[in-house]
Amino acid sequence: MVKRNYLALGILLGCSALFADDEIEILRKQVEELSQKIDFIEKQQKVQKGVLELVSTDTVLSIGGRIQLNGNYSSPSTSYFASKIPANSEQKSDKFSMNARDSRFWVKTRTPSEYGMIRTTLEIDFFGSTATNVSVNDHNPRLRHAYVQIGDFGFGQTNSAFNSVVAIETANYAMDDTFVRQPVVRYTHNRGDWAWDVSFEEPNAMFFKNGSASLVKGQSDTLPDLVLRGRYFDSWGEVGLAYLSRYIRYEETGSSDGKYGYGLNLSGRIKTFGLDGIRFNAHYGEGSGRYIAYNGFGAGTITSQGDIELTEIYGGHIGYRHWWSQKLRSTLAFSYIGADTSDEALTYSTNITKESYATQLNLFYNPLKTLLAGIELSDATRKFKDGRRGDAQAVNFIVRFDF
């Protein structure tokens, strides 16, 4: 890189007799600007190896994605979520299935500006619908990310700032998974080993309500959810603490109520020996609802008097990842989620979860840097508020190629 700059400068000076001083200065600036752009492009390519990049005068366009095949054998036939495992008395026979719905495609851009780097991300997968035609197994695209960040400010749809800062590496989700993807307006400030986020996010409160056996949307939100998060990075790993504040409101003919809900989420990773490490998450909240366990518990219950009774939710997970070699690794993980839902909710629905927990063990192999194959065993239990119990076991495998 240095030799290239000297070569360009030498050619410039060698031709100095042919140009006036002001013309030489203009050419000198052009050489410097070109060198800076080349340096920027080379640094970005080192970060995103294997990604197709197109370069214009000011913008670097990156294109990438993945093709992934998921396979699952479950006993009994069930969805592996905290609130989806059926009671033992209601379970169906075993089932095997495969799909490629988790394949993804994304486009990103990077453009320098006087306000800082402008970054955009547009990403889709194919979870938009379940295939109804068994001859072609078609799936509709689904929007994952549509996000713009200009310097420290960002807007669009992306992962919530309340999410865990790192995730355990498992094929199935952790029972307590703290995860939401939604429209946000966010300010992010990085300073050395620290990063701070202030995020205003889409409010969507869900409730147990008389007349419905499942959660219903309140449709009376008047304020965005607020998330404050701090993150710390060090040689031993990283840790993040997020605080969620929500104004939860419900209104219908003749009655209305509003309550403030909140949540705390502590997450991070700790390096141990070699490449090994521990990843963890712990959370607690009242009315944190859909941010936890994929909306398995809702924000609260609408009582017979039309009041909101918030649901207390708590849980966490921990996983240890061990590297057998540079290409072979395993994670052993345990996750737990519990909730204190209003007793009155039992008069509306019997499908109310008291707690769920699971153990997962897997083996992942990277024969190539962009090719991943893995298999996972999982065992899960769901306990209902009315005393019933459901147990489930699953074997999952994935094959993924990143491009």
N, C-alpha and C positions, 0 to 999 in steps of 0.2 A: 504494500500500500504506500509506504514512504517512498520507494523507488519510483512508483508511478507518478506521485506528486512532483518529485524532483525532475522527472523527465518532462512533464507538462510545463513546469516553470522554466526549465532550460530552453525549451523550444520557444517559449514566450519571450525570454530575454534575448535569445539569439536573433529574433526578428525585431528587436526594439528599434533598430535604425529605420525601419519602414513605417513606424507609427509615431504619432505625437504622444506626449506624456499622458494626456487624459485618456487616449485610446488604450494605452498600455495598462492604465489603472482599471479601466473597464474590463479588459481581457483578464487581468489578474483576479478580479472579483468573480468573474464567470468560472475560472478554473477552481477557485476555492469553493464556490457553491456546488459545482459538479462533484468535487471530491467529497463534500459533506453528504450529498445525496447518495453517493456510492457507498460510503461508510455506513450510512443508515440502513440501506438495503441489505448489505452484507451481514450486519449485526442481526437484523430480523430473520434472515435466512438461517442463521445458526440456531435461533430459537425454535423455528418451525421447520425442521428438516422434513423432507418428503412431501411438502405442501407445494402445489402449483401456485406460482406468484406471477402476476402481470404488473408491469410498472409503467405508469404514465409520467407526465412532467412532475406532478406533485403527489400522486397517490399510488400506494402499493395495494393491489387487489389479491387476496389470498382465497383459494378455493380448496375445500377439503371435505372430509366426511368419513363414514365408515359403513361397511356392510357386515351385519351381525345376524347370526342364526341362533335362536334360543330354543332349547328343548326342555321339556318338563315331564316328569313322571310323578304324580301326586297320589297319595293314599290317605284319605279318600280324595275324590275329585273336588277341588276347592281352590279358591283364590287365596294366596298366601299374604293376607293382610290382617291386622289386629282385629278388625271388626267383620271379617268375611268368613272366618272358619265356622262351619255349621256345628251345631250340637251333635254329640255322638249319636243320638237317637234319630237325627235327620240326615246323616251322611249317606252319600251315594258311593258307587263302586269306584275303583281306581281308574286313572285316566292318564294317557300319554298324548302329548301334543308338541308341535313345533311351529315356529313362525319367524319371520324376518322383519317384524314391525319396528324393532329398535334400531334399524338401519337409519343413518342420518346423512344430511347434506348441509353444508354451511358455506357462507360467503362472508369474508371480513375485509375491511379496508382500513388503511392507516394513512392519515394526511397531516403533515406538520402545519401549524397555524400560529398566529401571534398569540392565541389564547391557550396554547399547548397542543398536544397531539389529539387529533380527532380520530376516534376509533368507532367503527360500526360493526355490528354482528347481526346476521340474518341466518337462522337455522330452522330446519324442519326435520321431523321424523314421520313415521307412518302409523301412529297410534290414533289417527282420527276416527277410525271405525273398525269394527271387527268384520272379517271377511264373511259374506253371506253366500258367495258363489264358490262352492268347493272345487269347481273345475279350474278356476284361475286364481283364487285366493287374493283378491284385490283388497287394498287398504287405502283409505284416503290420507293425504298428507295432513300433518298437524303442526301448527306453529309452536316452536319452542322459544326461540329468542328473536327479538327485533329491537335492538338496543343501540343507542348512540351515546358516546362519552366524549365530551369536549373538555379537555383539561380535567378538572376535579368534578365536573357536573355531568350527570347522565340522565337519560329518560328513555322510556320504551318498556318493553316486556323482557324480564330476565329473572334470575333467581332472587328470592327474598334475602334481605340482609339479616333476617332472623335465622336463616338456615345454618346448619353446622359448617364451620370453616373447613373441615375435612370430613371425608366419609370413609367408613370401613369398606374394604374391598370384598364385597360379597355379590353373588349372583342374584339372590333374593334380597328384598329390602329388609332393613332392621325393623322390628316390630314397632319401635318408637320413632321411626324416621322423622326428623324435623326438617320438613321440606315443603316449600311452596314456590311456584313460578308464576309471576303476575306482573301487571303494569306498575311501574314505579317512577318516581322522580327522586334522584339521589345525589347527595354530595359526599365525595370520598376524598380524604386528605391523608397522604402518606408522608411520614416524617421519620426518617431513620428506621428504627426497629418497630415503630408504631404505625398503625393505620386506624382512621376514624371514619365512621359512616353515619350519616343522617339520612333516613330514607322514608319518604311518604309513599304508602302502598295501597293498592286496591282493597277496600273493605268488602267482605262477603260473610256475613254472620249466618250460621245455620243452627236450627233449633229442633228439639223434639216438641211436638205440638199435638193436641187432641185432634183426632180425625185422620192422622197419618201414622203409618207404622214405621216410617223412615224419616230421616232428617229433611226439613224443608228450609228453603231460603227465606230470610226475613224480608228482604227487598225494601228496607227502610233506613239504610245507612246514610248518614249525613256528614261524616267526617272520614278522611283517610286514616288508615292505620299508620302509626308512627313507630319506627324501629331505630334505636340508637345502638351502635356496635363499636367496640374497641378490639383491636387485634394486636398481638405482640409476637414478634419473630426473633428467634435466637438460634444459636448453634445446636441447642438441644431439641429444637422443634418449634412449635407455635401453639398459641392459645387464643381463643376469642370468647368474649362475653357480650351477649346481645340482650337488649331490653325491648319488649313489645308493649305498646300502649294502644288500646282500642276503645272507642266509644260504641257500644253495642246497643242497638235500638230496634224495637219491634213495635209496629203499629197496625191495628186493624179496626174495623168499625166498632166504636164504643169503648176502646181501651188502647193504651199505649204505655210503654215503659222504656227506660234507657239505663244502662249500667256501664261502668268503666271496667274493662277487662285488662289483664296484663299477662306477661310471660317473661321468664328468664331462661336463657339457654347458654350453657357453658360447654365449650367443645375445644378439641385440639388434638395434637399428636406429640408424642415424646419418643425420641430416638433412644434405642437401648444398645444392642450390640451389632456391629457391622451395619448392614442395611435394615436390620429388624427395627420394629417400632410398635408402640401402642397408640391406638386411636380411640377416642372416647367422646361421650356426649352425655350431659345431664340437664334436665329441664323441669321447670315447675311453672304452673300458671293457673289462673282462673279466667275462663272465657277465651283461652288461646286457641281453642277449636281446631280449625282446618290446618293450622300450622303444624299440628302434631298428628302423626299416624294417618295421614291422608284423609283428614276429616272424619275419622272413625268415631268421634265423640261429640262433635258439634260444640257451639259456644255455650249452650245452656238449654233450659227447658222453659216453655211458656206455660205457666200454671193456669189452673182453672179460673183464677182471678185476673188473668191477663198480665201478670208480672213475669219478669225474667229472673230465673234462678240460674246463675252461672255454674258451669261444670268445672270442678277442680281436676286438673290433669297433671300427672307427674311420671317421670320415667327416665330411662337412659340406656346407653349401650357401651360396650367396651369390646375391642378386638385387638388381638395380637397377631401381627404379620411377621412370618419367618421366611427368610430367603434360604432355600436349600442350595441354590447356586444362582448365578447371574440370570438364568433363564427360568428358574423354577421357584415358586413361592406358594405359601399357604397362609390362610387366615382362620383363626378360631375366634368366634364372636358369640357374645351373649347379649340379648336385648330384652327390655321389660317396659311395659306401659300400663299404667293404672289410672282409673278415673272414679270420681265420686259424683255420679249423676243423681239428680233429684229423684227421690222415691216416687214422686207423682208421675215421672216419665214411664214407670212400669205399667201404669194404667193405660198408657197410649200404645206402648210397644213392648214385646217380650224380647226383642232382639237388641238388648242393651248390654254392652261389654263392661265388666268390672275390671278385668285385667287380662293381659296377654303377654306371653314371653316365649322366647325361641333361642335355640342354639344352632349355630351354623359352622361347618367345617368344609374347606375347599382346597383345591389344588389348581393353580394356574401356571400355564407354560407358554413361554414366548420363543418359539423356534426362530422367528425373525422379529426384528424390532417392531414391525407393523402388523404382526400376526399373533393373535392370542387364542389359546384354547383352554377351557377350564371345566371342572366338574365340582359340584357342591352337594353336600348332604345337609338337610335341615330337619329339625324336629320342633314343633310349635304346639302351644296349648292356649286355648281361650276359655276364660271363665265368665259366665254370664251373671248379671245382677240378680237373676231369679234363682241362682244356684246350679244351673246346668253347666256342662263342660263339653268342650270340643277339642279333639287332638288331631294333629295332621303331621304327616311326614312327606318330604319331597326330595327328589333327585333332580338337579338342574345341570344342564351343560350349555356352554356357549362357545361359539367360534366366531372370531371377529377379525376383520382386516381393515386397518385405517389407511386412508389414502389422502 
